[in-house]
Amino acid sequence: MQNLSQAKKGKTYKICGYETFLPLKILRRLNDLGLTKGQQVRLLNCSLLKKALLIEVRGYLLSLQSSVAAGVLIS
């Protein structure tokens, strides 16, 4: 199992869960944005130094900081 910040560009993944180091308010916000367990996400692009990731989830585009994306487990 890897995290979202280690994902390859252009591939589709399924969310398996979250790391324990993420604060509760970040977890709630991710759930509100549609990043729930079992949901498919696709990594579209990342910044030059991989500080931000552009993902597609539930038909819309979302930008995540790589420190937050590191807490999202995918398979």
Number of C-alpha atoms within 10 A of each C-alpha: 7 13 19 26 23 13 18 14 14 11 10 17 18 17 18 17 16 19 14 10 9 15 11 10 9 12 19 12 11 17 12 10 13 15 20 19 15 13 14 18 21 20 22 17 16 19 11 8 7 13 13 18 22 18 21 16 18 13 8 9 13 15 15 17 15 19 14 21 22 20 21 23 20 24 15
